[in-house]
Amino acid sequence: MSYEFLQTLWFILIAILWIGFFFLEGFDFGVGMLLPFLGKKDEERRAIINTIGPTWDGNEVWLLTAGGATFAAFPHWYATMFSGFYLALFLLLVGLILRGISFEYRSKDREPRWRHRFDWMIAIGSFMASLLLGAAFANLARGVPINADMMYTGNLFTLLNPYGLIGGLTTVVVFLLHGANFLGLKLEGEMRERVIAFSKKLYFTAMIVTTLLLVTTYIYTDIRTKLGINPGITPIASYVALLVTIYFINRKLEGWAFIMTSLHIVLTQVTFFTLMFPRVMISSLNPAWSLTIYNASSSQYTLTVMSIVALIFVPIVLAYQGWTYYMFRKRISTDKKTLVY
């Protein structure tokens, strides 16, 4: 395999890892943010947690794998992004730790205030992670200050620009809708009806912020020169998928509603990586200083060995995770006799 082919292949594989993470952890974060608002009683909140209980930690592995693959395949990309976005990534880690601790320790005490505190920690941690990831990816599309030595010259406040904040807000709202559709699939009875009603309210907010992100993308990024005024079928299909979600929500077809928000998230990420390619980090100081798959990659030998390892183990991991979701596919009741604490 040629060196250029391997560089392109690993850009695609890392993109797939991020897409998988946004799809799986999207509804995961959405469920976490909805927890204190949809669960009125302890058994209701426990039922909500149990919808993602067997899978939430497995979903986060996609983030670790994406980071590890970036480090091995494109070390300059990893070094620039993780050093430049250090504080933002630290706060992301804090949010993930808050979630993890809360899932594990919430049921260790029956005292209501103890559990209520951890419920809010799950929601806050999920919100922090969603907001920071959305802002980070929006800034990558917009471009960040990178000098000729591949060094990030900004700070945390550089990332808190209007487009970055719009990207973060959009990610939060879309994840909320995605999580609500997932809960509609997993809960039953009165909880299911409550989730559907909440999804209808979330939908219109999601459409507003997504439209705002779409418009500002033409203002703050180079999409017009990279993809053109007509960006192609992928971003259009992404927007249409979100647009028709309300049709399925109104008819209580939660499965199709979940598929539509899934398609929206996946196609949005595909659009992002299409806009980036072959760049991996865009320099706002000088386009010539941007990091690409060619100047940021590892050696041909390293990429070859990684490709062989990925060919063997990725199908195994995908099969195991698919089996996990199949085994825990049934709806969850708020009946205390059936809940697992």
MORA-V328900 format. One record per run of one state. SS is the DSSP state (H for helix, E for strand, L for the rest). FROM is the first residue (numbers start at 1). TO is the last residue. If there is no record, write none. Layout:
((SS;FROM;TO) (SS;FROM;TO))
This chain:
((L;1;2) (H;3;38) (L;39;41) (H;42;53) (L;54;55) (H;56;73) (L;74;74) (H;75;84) (L;85;85) (H;86;108) (L;109;111) (H;112;142) (L;143;143) (E;144;144) (L;145;145) (E;146;146) (L;147;151) (E;152;152) (L;153;155) (H;156;159) (L;160;161) (H;162;186) (E;187;187) (L;188;189) (H;190;220) (L;221;222) (H;223;226) (L;227;232) (H;233;243) (L;244;244) (H;245;250) (L;251;253) (H;254;276) (L;277;278) (E;279;281) (L;282;282) (E;283;283) (L;284;286) (H;287;289) (L;290;290) (E;291;292) (L;293;299) (H;300;327) (L;328;331) (E;332;332) (L;333;341))
